[in-house]
Amino acid sequence: MHFLMMIMGFSLAWLMRLGWVDSPGRWIERWQRSLIAFLFPPLLLMMTAIAILWMGPAGQMVLPWEGRLSYGLAIAFLISSSFLGFKLAWEGFRTLQTICQNPVIDVHGNPARLLSLSTPYSARVGFWQPELVVSQGLLDTLDADHLEAVLVHEQAHATYHDTFWFFWLGWIRRTTLWLPQTETLWQELLMLRELRADRIAAQQVDPLVLAESLLMVVSAPLMQAEMQSDICAAFSWAISRDRLMERIDLLLAEPEPNHSVSWWSFSWLLLACLPLATVPFHGG
């Protein structure tokens, strides 16, 4: 029974990922669709592993080794996932410590860590309350209006605590890289994160100025960092030309109506907890 549960959970997670299609639409629709497709399969696998761990290796099995095998696989999955989470947190804290060694300056009334780089760069780095990071190259390249547009964009990331939430999403990504379309969904979520920050910033500054800032910063040599997408929300996020044009086109287009996220649409993620419902019916 335990091994069958594991096979069913794995198959359903795999098929759901294979069925996801990157289709156009409003930001809110793309966000909800992509986030559910990203979260449901790992949650299902994790709840299945927890249920098997809870029930233990004993019980009515078709094969004598089935209970021990499924129990061992469940433990291995949970331990490896926990290890990856701790590793990612440690890397994040080390990165944040490195960032905090840089001097603090005032940029248009915003405290920021100054990087001695000639490359134009800005980001929010951290967890719940991320640090604003700017490079000397950014200050030298942008005038006051364009710099203000970048700062407003970065403040939108701080308002939504993007670095904190994407730390957890990054953990899920590393845990389930072997599932189909994990990286594609991850890049889509990163893109939608930037589109949201662009949209919020465009309500406070001239969208054309923001688009010009994006072109000036992204066209410069990019500073690549492994931690960038986990605890760092960078204005110059390394994107393909198609993604860059999508950001610019949306900045210059008519703004979408403001629609709040329908949390009710995420309620069916509770179905991922169904494996736990089998625990009371387990026979020792």
Protein Blocks (a to p, Z undefined) as FASTA:
>chain_A
ZZmmmmmmmmmmmmmmmmpccdeddfklmmmmmmmmmmmmmmmmmmmmmmmmmnombdcd
fbfklmmmmmmmmmmmmmmmmmmmmmmmmmmmmmmmmmmmpccddeehiacdddddfbdc
dddedjklccddddfklmmmpcfklmmmmmmmmmmmmmnommmmmmmmmmmmmmmmmpgh
klmmmmmmmmmmmmmmmmmmmmmmcfklmmmmmmmmmmpccdddfklmmmoccfklccdf
klmmmmmmmmmmccdddddddfklmmmmmmmmmmmmmmmmpcZZ
